[in-house]
């Protein structure tokens, strides 16, 4: 991702914008059936990742892989990225169809979009919306929801949700702010499901072992 960002940054401005827009999960692309952008948008970034953000991303994904295995970690990332992208798409498509002014879009180090301000709705429909931040938020949310200690789990989950809600409540909120919150909620839900499922399996194994001892 980082090498791709450096390569993309070397392209002429117009070509670079067209490339990023082609791989964006914006309304125009998804409405036209370009569903492959749900995958490609996660590996494109408009600017090279800052070192602290890149380190945090690697730490979150590495911890998830160590805890859950490769496939579950990848599944959480993909579900958060695609799920949040589709939710944002649904909301923006409705706004553009109704012709109402869209919220100003914004950018994070890993996910950027064009500012719309008072621009026509189709500016938002063609916005550049790429990056790994939705998947990152989902992974962090799932990690918080699977912390073993109840008190630490509750504090971590509540703190992350509060951080996710705050940008959405501000006056200059962006559609990516909403997407980040949606991805976080998806991650928390997936993490809770994994934790409950693990607990149920552990309980079943204990009961099976106890029954075997009784029969013996």
ChimeraX attribute file (.defattr): number of C-alpha atoms within 10 A of each C-alpha:
attribute: neighborCount
match mode: 1-to-1
recipient: residues
	/A:1	15
	/A:2	15
	/A:3	10
	/A:4	14
	/A:5	16
	/A:6	15
	/A:7	12
	/A:8	21
	/A:9	16
	/A:10	9
	/A:11	12
	/A:12	9
	/A:13	11
	/A:14	8
	/A:15	11
	/A:16	16
	/A:17	15
	/A:18	12
	/A:19	16
	/A:20	20
	/A:21	22
	/A:22	20
	/A:23	24
	/A:24	30
	/A:25	32
	/A:26	28
	/A:27	27
	/A:28	19
	/A:29	21
	/A:30	20
	/A:31	14
	/A:32	8
	/A:33	10
	/A:34	16
	/A:35	14
	/A:36	13
	/A:37	21
	/A:38	21
	/A:39	15
	/A:40	16
	/A:41	25
	/A:42	26
	/A:43	16
	/A:44	24
	/A:45	28
	/A:46	25
	/A:47	17
	/A:48	19
	/A:49	21
	/A:50	11
	/A:51	9
	/A:52	9
	/A:53	14
	/A:54	16
	/A:55	12
	/A:56	13
	/A:57	21
	/A:58	13
	/A:59	13
	/A:60	18
	/A:61	22
	/A:62	14
	/A:63	16
	/A:64	21
	/A:65	15
	/A:66	11
	/A:67	13
	/A:68	14
	/A:69	12
	/A:70	13
	/A:71	10
	/A:72	14
	/A:73	22
	/A:74	17
	/A:75	14
	/A:76	29
	/A:77	28
	/A:78	21
	/A:79	20
	/A:80	32
	/A:81	31
	/A:82	22
	/A:83	20
	/A:84	25
	/A:85	29
	/A:86	18
	/A:87	15
	/A:88	22
	/A:89	22
	/A:90	14
	/A:91	13
	/A:92	22
	/A:93	21
	/A:94	13
	/A:95	18
	/A:96	18
	/A:97	10
	/A:98	10
	/A:99	12
	/A:100	12
	/A:101	16
	/A:102	22
	/A:103	21
	/A:104	19
	/A:105	21
	/A:106	18
	/A:107	19
	/A:108	14
	/A:109	16
	/A:110	24
	/A:111	23
	/A:112	20
	/A:113	23
	/A:114	15
	/A:115	18
	/A:116	20
	/A:117	15
	/A:118	11
	/A:119	13
	/A:120	14
	/A:121	21
	/A:122	19
	/A:123	17
	/A:124	28
	/A:125	22
	/A:126	18
	/A:127	22
	/A:128	28
	/A:129	30
	/A:130	29
	/A:131	27
	/A:132	21
	/A:133	25
	/A:134	31
	/A:135	30
	/A:136	27
	/A:137	29
	/A:138	31
	/A:139	33
	/A:140	27
	/A:141	29
	/A:142	30
	/A:143	26
	/A:144	23
	/A:145	26
	/A:146	23
	/A:147	17
	/A:148	10
	/A:149	8
	/A:150	11
	/A:151	10
	/A:152	14
	/A:153	16
	/A:154	14
	/A:155	13
	/A:156	19
	/A:157	23
	/A:158	15
	/A:159	13
	/A:160	18
	/A:161	17
	/A:162	12
	/A:163	13
	/A:164	21
	/A:165	17
	/A:166	12
	/A:167	17
	/A:168	18
	/A:169	11
	/A:170	10
	/A:171	9
	/A:172	13
	/A:173	16
	/A:174	20
	/A:175	21
	/A:176	26
	/A:177	24
	/A:178	21
	/A:179	25
	/A:180	28
	/A:181	25
	/A:182	25
	/A:183	33
	/A:184	30
	/A:185	22
	/A:186	26
	/A:187	29
	/A:188	27
	/A:189	16
	/A:190	23
	/A:191	23
	/A:192	19
	/A:193	15
	/A:194	17
	/A:195	17
	/A:196	13
	/A:197	12
	/A:198	12
	/A:199	12
	/A:200	12
	/A:201	12
	/A:202	12
	/A:203	12
	/A:204	12
	/A:205	12
	/A:206	12
	/A:207	12
	/A:208	12
	/A:209	11
	/A:210	12
	/A:211	11
	/A:212	10
	/A:213	9
	/A:214	8
	/A:215	6
	/A:216	6
